[in-house]
Amino acid sequence: MDILEKAKILTDSGNLDSCGFKACAVKVNSGLGGIYHAKAEHKTCRIFKTLMSNNCSYDCRYCKNASGCKSRKAEYSPEELTRLFMQLNRKLDVKGLFLSSGISTDSDHVTEKMIKTVELLRYKHGFNGYVHFKVLPGTSYDLIKRASELSTRMSINIEVPNRSILSELSSCKDYKIDILRRQAWISKFSLSGGQTTQFMLNKLSTDKEVLRMMDWEYSSLGLRRIYFSSFQPIKGTAMESDEPEPQYRQNYLYNTDFLIRQYGYSFKEFYKILDDGMLPKEDPKLALAKMNLDSPIDINSASYEELIRVPGIGPVTANKIISTSEKIRSYQQLDSLGARIERAKPFIEVDGKRQAMLGEFC
């Protein structure tokens, strides 16, 4: 099998790992997949996302690479993947590598090959760009430490919010030992891109369970980002007949995560709008505003904390409103400061004028 055929198989096999919210594939004439526009080190660049191998001895019921699945199998040698990446770097301006793998024999054996690949890139070819290194469940401490010295960012997918759910999806992974313990190790290493993880959203978990685990991950392990993937059944897997999880669930959890990381919302604020453990089917910021804002806030006297809870007003706009030296007397002025007026109108008062609040129509 030639290297291009391997690359097609291994990029397709690794497409369930997220390399960024709304990351989009780059179309190239070679027909090779796995190249994405993604944000790395505070800038957008082309990243090559691939598996080292899609051979896997694990039995994860949702995964197309699981043991027993009849997909085409392939595996790079470190030298092959290094040559391929450097060609992509030179010819297609690929600036980053997102490297994961199936566990063909044992975690340490595969991780050794992944480390060898990154060592060749760093030391033989002088590549000093972005490397996201996926840690495999059960990998030894010494190998994770070695990988951290070569990587920009590291992650291990938590997949689900607790041990009981994971046990329904895989008989091979121990939640606390194989995943949480490895996350704790990664959190001790100095990585400029920090540590991330990913949840797979399915019917077995509620949003409340996911939010509670997110809270623990951010506060206890200092994670940089959390990603989400709504379950989609894949033909040939043990869960091929299960119902897909709606895309809106993934999107609203991303919205919630953004409000927590960038706006300073607390996790407990979102518990107020949960219905049977699930977020409502609307923008969570709007849902909170409808619940909490009983009367419109005066845009000229509101605090920063009040302003960022108004739909259509973010941190940058809130700071501009606070800092402006003149009184805001019109929606046009507010629009010039960056507010999304139609979203904000029901919740604000501008120079004594206001639109009827949403609840007043009921």
Buried (B, 14 or more C-beta within 10 A) or exposed (E): EEBEEBBBBBBBBBBBBBBBBEBEEBEBEEEBBBBBBBBBEEEEBBBBBBBBBBBBEBBBBBBBBBBEBEBEBBBBBBEBBBBBBBEBBEEBEBBBBBBBBBBBEEBBEBBBBBBBBBBBBBEEEEBEBBBBBBBBBBBBEEBBEBBBEBBBBBBBBBBBBBEEBBEEBBEBBBBEEBBBBBBEBBBEBEBEBBBBBBBBBBEBBBBBBBBBBBBBBBEEBEBBBBBBBBBBBBEEBBBEEBEEBEEEBBBBBBBBBBBBBEBEBEBEBBEEBBEEEBBBEEBBBBBBBBEEBEEBBBBBEBEEEBBBBBBBBBEEBBBBBEEBEEEBBEBEBBBEBBBBBEBBBBBBBBBEEBBEBBEEEE
